Amino acid sequence: MEGLNLAPGDQARIARESGYSQQMISCLCTGERRPHWRSARFKKLCAVTGTDPEIWQEGTPAEIKEAIKKGGKKHDDISQE
């Protein structure tokens, strides 16, 4: 993700697995757009990234980036067990 310094391919993977477009993922991560709380895609986005819903609604781009990185680590730890 441009400006977010996530691993290559993360934006595409998050988009594919959550059902959002890559452009929308970029807009969400930069705070340009906020997701709709009750949508199935939003719930999937939180599950895919291992993040809390509040971060997407109220977080700054830096906080969203950090949450994705931490959430991804938790997701990796779970999948390796």
N, C-alpha and C positions, 0 to 999 in steps of 0.2 A: 504494500500500500504506500502510495507516494506520501512522503513526509512522516510515516508512522514507523518506518524501519522494522517491519515484521519480516519474517523469513519469506524468501521468494515463493510465490505460489499460494501464500496464505489467503490473500484476498479472493482468488479464484476458488479455493477450497471452501472458504467460509460462504461465499456466494452460492456455490453449487449445493452445499449441504443444507443451507438455510432456506433456499428458494428465492433469495433476493438477487438482483443483478449486481455485477461487480461495481457499476457506477453507484448504485444505491448504497452498497457497503462502504464505498469511499465517502459518500455524503454523510452517512451515519457516523463514521469514525472521525470525521473532521468536525462534527457538530452542526454541519449545514442543514441536516434534516434530523428529525426525531421519529422513531418508529411508533406505530400505533400499539398501545399496550395489549390489546386483546387479540391481536392477529396471531394466527398459527405460525406464520413466518417469524414473528418476533420471538415467540416461545422457542422455536427451533434455533434462532440466532443465539439466544442465551444458552441453550444446551450445547450447541456446536462450539461456542467460544468459552464455555464454562464461566460465564459472567452473570452477575446479578442484574435484574431488569432495571433497577434504579440508575445504574451507571449510564445506560443508554438514554435515559430521560433527563438526567440532571448533570452528568459528568462533563468535564472539559475534554477536549481531544487528548490531552496528556493523560488524564485519568482513564479514559477509554482504552488508550494504548496499553497502559500498565495493567488494566484489568484483563485485557485479551492475553497479554503475555503470561500473567499469573494463572489465568484460567486454562490456558493451553498447557502449562506445566502440570496443573492438577489433572487435566484430561490425559496427558501422556502417562502420568504416574498410575492412574486407574487402569489404562489400557495395557500396561506392562505387567500388572498383577495376575 
